Amino acid sequence: MDLNFRYELLAPEIAVAVTAVLVMFADAFRNELKLKRNLLPQISLLGLAVALVLSLMLGNVSDDFARLVQVDEFTTFFRVLFIAVTLILIIGSHEYIDRHVNHVGEFYGLLLFSTVGAMLMAGARDLITAYLAIEILSFSLYVTVSLSKNDPRSGEAALKYVLLGGVASAMLLYGLSFIYGVTGSTQYTEISSALSAGNADFETALILGLALVIAGLGFKASAVPFHMWTPDAYEGAPIPITAYLSATSKAATFALFLRWFAGPLLPAIDHWQWILALLSVITMVVGNLVALQQHNIKRLLAYSSIGQVGFMLMCITAISEQTGSALLLHLVGYLITNLAIFMAVIAFYNRTGKEEIAEFKGLAQTNPYLALVITSGLFSLAGMPLLAGFVTKFILFQSVVSAGYLWLVVVALVASTVSLYYYLQVIKQMYLYQPEDDGNGSNERWSLTVTGYLSTGILFVGVVWVGVYATPFYEFADKAIAPLFT
Amino acid sequence: MTEPDALALVAVFLIPLGTALLLMVVPSTERSLLIGITALSGFAMFVLSVMIFLQYDFEGAQFQGVRAWTYMENVGLLGENGIQLKVGIDGIAAAMVLLTGIVILPGTWVSWKIQDRMKDFFILLYILTAGVFGTFVMLDMFVWFLFYEMALLPMYLLIAVWGSTRKEYGAMKLMIMLLAGSILIFTAIFAVYAEAGLGTFDLTQLYGVQFDENFQKIYFPMIAIGCGILAALFPFHSWSPDGHASAPTAVSMLHAGVLMKLGAFGIIRLGFQMLPEGGAFWAPGLMFLGITAALYGAISALRQTDLKLMTGFSSVSHMGYVMVGLGTLNVIGWTGAVLQMFAHGIMTALFFLLIGGMYDQAHNRDIPNFSGMARQMPVWTVFFVIAGLASLGLPGMSGFIAELHIFIGAFRAYPLVGGLAVLTAAITATYLLRMFSQAFFGEFNDRWEHLRDITLAEKCGAAVLAGTILLMGLWPSPWVNRISTTIAETIPLVTL
């Protein structure tokens, strides 16, 4: 069989990986070469920008690399998404990283490596490649979670994450081996045709394999009951990594969900559909209910993101081209919104060093802009109009109803309404109460740094843009999902 | 007569939205600039809504000023004309647009008194107003609901930040109940879209779909209850008195005056017009809840001593009439229901304006604490009496026209309900007249020596509202013509 080794297809991944290596070298030889500290984020941004351009240039290609990586619109969609997330993240949090993170060089390097892993997860067309991509992403994150300076929670979080993550990876791998055993291939296309042909003899093995795969992926996406690591890891990690866990790590898992469950595993839909429906209901309910009693903003957002995962799992349950494109659109809206909140929280932390919800008191008076960004972000997560969440959730829910899962959506609507209650608790602190001492012995007005304004500003505009005119994003998503269903 | 222009319909919700955006960049210290901008904007909305109402030609087409701009189509689950920005009004919407325009003008004026964060207040108030206008003029289910939610969203902050007495409790209760209603509306919208299978949210196209009868019977009550919560439909009204009591003046005015009508409007637009057979099936139920609310609200109002709570329960009672009117399923009852939406909106706005004007000075709203106020605040008393007389349905006032239609309609459909409705009107007269005699007349209480009559802005605002009450009471045909023709021609299940 002739394999196609067009390395230019992997150009974005290569560009990001090379940048990661460069950043680590620059950090290692910083003293010898007398480099400035700011150089590290600058190199990273440059490399990511190049990778972004390269991904867009590959936008209309539809080809595979050595039957391992598929480059199509779907891959491009996620490449652009992941690169953009990392770009914004570095712009918004380089001050935080400089001050509150150990081993800055390794931190940037691992962040970039994890981006490579995420991009490959979206592009993989072979189980082994996909598994390797997951591990690239996960291992980078295990380390970065532990890099918080002077925070004992960080080490604990990393240990919990790596131990549970290891178990999940083992389950996933075991599940994949069952699927390989049943179908005789690791190639998506061949798995699909083998399962379509059907063989009742292997049914038990297939179900076992599917259950293990779902458990493994459920862990990565922090679906209930595999979510136990999430709040602790979110709380202990440096805030940029918390943001990254809630954004790229989640979206990459759903890219994989889509690739697998709309492709190779689709013929076995009767075996997994009910598992996912169940998982999605439990995740929505538990995530949103437990969020009600959180005091720490990072833990609150952890549980709220668990709730969001429940909404997204509905789409996988009711998988079709329509729900797929709705899911991609929702991912865009969710990523922009979540990052907007996190960037604002980072800016707040940079100034005050605080992260308890009660400590946001009076922010509307000391920094009305930041309060506006956080408020619109939270309202967007709750699905309020003129903000991204309304449109993307509406279309997501409608697509699931159109696919015949009205009861799932009713649960989701109730859960979504509950979520507004705890978002309002944060908003209440900012608008209803008088400011207290902000950690610098004063409660006067303060402003953000230039990069702080830049990152929150771009994301705020994004939240409103998707909310007011989501059409281009939906069209992009619709085009991206098409290759999966042809 | 000419049709209203589509661009005017777009402008009417873009003006408040644009003003809200503009206010964001004005520094909050520039009070006079803020007042200037809001004065202009409020006046523009008023003029525009009067123009739209007058231009609506009741002999013309059902929907006028119709125009659609494509928003999303042929993508994902959407087909041709999937989601559009489609505007257009019928006679009912025309009356509601006018109502909003008339209420927001004095609402703007009285809010200039606010000292604390006035700029933020106006931003939220105008977002709410844009939501209300948008809901009335939109003919696309998705955009309709977007604006509907947009009108609810700012309520929490408006009440919780600028309100009084148990404001956090009132705001949260209101928000949770209204959003619970939204769940039902959401569900119904999703189900309707999926069932119709047209790939479009265009309401006029959905009106043409013949939905399965059982489907209609299941989903009509969802819409009726979902929207009904906002219209204080019994037994989902309990947020309303608390919410009104704790809201700041302008918000109470807009909320009781306009927002509650949004709920009733939703029952007509999404409920009766889209699912007529379901509506016909459940109409007696609606009527039963309506008359219960009317009686219950009136009896509760008898027991209240807080002026705002009394007005809040009186609103529940009056909105009950609207449901009774809708439940009659005849043209006269329906006309009465829509007239009542308008009339109640104006008079309750006047009530809240006056109560606010007094509370700001006295910091007290307990009726037994006052007496002989007519001597100290004569202008205030006159306007209060006008609102009260309209509320109890005195001939020559707007309330009479509306209630008369409802009573006739109710007697035709269910004479017993008609009788109970008249009884309710008698109870209304009792609590209002008793309040008048306690608070306005009798011996003056020296404790209120320091009270001044209401300010000029409040007098002007009250004059606009009282003028509307009298105008509609003495010359109701502009309203009756527009509303009754629309109902007779376009609501298929309503009989003469």
Interface residues (C-beta under 8 A of the other chain):
Chain A: Q322 S325 A326 L329 A364 F379 M384 P385 L386 F390 F394 I395 F397 Q398 S399 V401 S402 L406 V409 V410 L413 V414 T417 L420 Y421 L424 I427 K428 Y431 L432 Y469 A470 T471 Y474 E475 A477 D478
Chain B: Y71 M72 V75 G76 L77 D120 G131 F142 F145 L146 F147 E149 M150 L153 Y156 L157 A160 V161 E168 M172 M175 I176 L179 A180 S182 I183 F186 T187 F190 A191 Y193 A194
